[in-house]
Amino acid sequence: MDDLWDVAIIGAGPAGLAAAAVYTGRARRSTLVLEKAIPGGQILMTDWVENFPGFPDGVTPFKLIEDFRRHAEKFGARIETEEVEGLAGSEGAWRLNGSRADHLARAVIIATGSTCRRLGLEGENRLTGRGVSYCATCDAAFFAGRDVVMVGGGDNALKEALFLTKFCRKVTIVHRRDRFRGERIYQERVLASDKIEVRWDTVVDVINGGETVESVDLRNAKTGEKSSLAVSGVFISIGTEPATGFVWGLLEVNDWGQIKVKHNMESSAPGIFAAGDVSDACPKQVATAVGTGVHAALSVEEYLSRRQ
């Protein structure tokens, strides 16, 4: 059992590192950051970041996260590799059940992020970051003048398909049903676009390519007819899964499993805050993850000051 920390941060992605750890460290609060894998989270799934303020020429995600980490450690944050498997306790003394040890903290910031749902196809993992992407806003510019596929039919898939038309020559939406699930306004815009083609009742069977994506094998789910489509990119938008399983039953979550937060990023339990993709108040962008992390950290400082 470690000492009682002022703040324990679960997750070392942009929200946890660049914002929360830095701000709590600067406030001279003893800060422990627990990350189950390597720092970075979803941002590491792309090979270049062009939409983070201060980097007009772009930056590799590994360089960005390394700078986040060094900045956090500069102000005293202690970063350990450990998965938090449970959270229990009451206001003022929260126990984090780690895979190697338990930790106590007066306040907790959950910044565990979310994982993109995958198709589970041949070639998907191997070509992720080399033509397979889960974020059109992040990677669309890399496919300027090229043909791409968007897999999905919900709001996010339709919005990202429209965004892709600003860069790509042609966008083919592959949807397994005969109608979209997204809002009507997005459906109308997609169907009116001369740069978008829709393949209804269709699924992707295989993503092909050597060093990068070259084509996809398609199959009509109703007729079984197979075809091949030459593309340079495959964008997948079939939902995300917030990493909140370890707090179910303790904190309120919405229908998508995201932690419900108040205006100050505090959860339904006093002293536990959430930031980044794991919360219900953050668009899926690095800059907004950092912003909600800052907000949570400032709220934690206010919370601890009141208790003292």
Secondary structure, 3 states (H helix, E strand, C coil): CCCEEEEEEECCCHHHHHHHHHHHHHCCCCEEEEECCCCCHHHHHCCCECCCCCCCCCECHHHHHHHHHHHHHHCCCEEEECCEEEEEEECCEEEEEECCCEEEEEEEEECCCEEECCCCCECHHHHECCCEECCHHHHHHHHCCCEEEEECCCHHHHHHHHHHCCCCCEEEEECCCCCCCCCHHHHHHHHHCCCEEEECCEEEEEEEECCCEEEEEEEECCCCCEEEEECCEEEECCCEEECCHHHECCECECCCCCECCCCCCECCCCCEEECHHHECCCCCCHHHHHHHHHHHHHHHHHHHHHHC
